[in-house]
């Protein structure tokens, strides 16, 4: 076999393997369990890292859109972040409108595909209670805080003001 044919044979045998490895890397990087968590109309997008994301070098990109829109919008505050959550409260403020969110990962210059949420409508997904909510900046979890209340007693009745 001439050197030219040996090199061509090498390329043919190597190329399919490289494509398969790259495709599986894309799949293994894809974020998992992408979903909205909502309480009192405070809407946080959460996800878990892909199966191949064992290092801290992975960064995440978040987009959102309203049901029926063609174009996705970048969430600038969640573009190239290390956290596994993104606050989309302002972007999902119309509580009767259905929304979608999606996340992708980049690690070592390899980009995953997008992982999209199911349709999310804040009005239907709300979890209301009488407490105020704050977002823990480290975990993105909604934390309950008791409202600042004062009880006023007036003769035989009392009321919360």
Secondary structure, DSSP 8 states (H G I E B T S, - for coil): --HHHHHHHHHHHHHHHHHHHHHHHHHHHS-EEEEEEEETTEEEEEEE--TT--STT-EEEEEEEETT-SS-EEEEEEEEESSSEEE-TGGG--TTSEEEEEEEEEETTEE---EE---EEHHHH----SSEEEE-TTT--EEEE-----EEEETTEEEE-
